[in-house]
Amino acid sequence: MRRVEVFPYTLAEAREALKEGFGVVPAALREGRVLFEREGAWEGLRRLA
């Protein structure tokens, strides 16, 4: 059985969190596994990290 956590941020919120260095965004980018990606959002965030 695998545990799944939902990434509950809009792309704008995730970008802001990454820019300001708070929240789970940096850890999600390091440790997360993408199950579904819409419009290149994940890769866009990874380029900002």
Buried (B, 14 or more C-beta within 10 A) or exposed (E): EEEEEEBEBEBEEBBBBBEEEEBBBBEBBEEEEEEEEEEEBBEEBEEEE
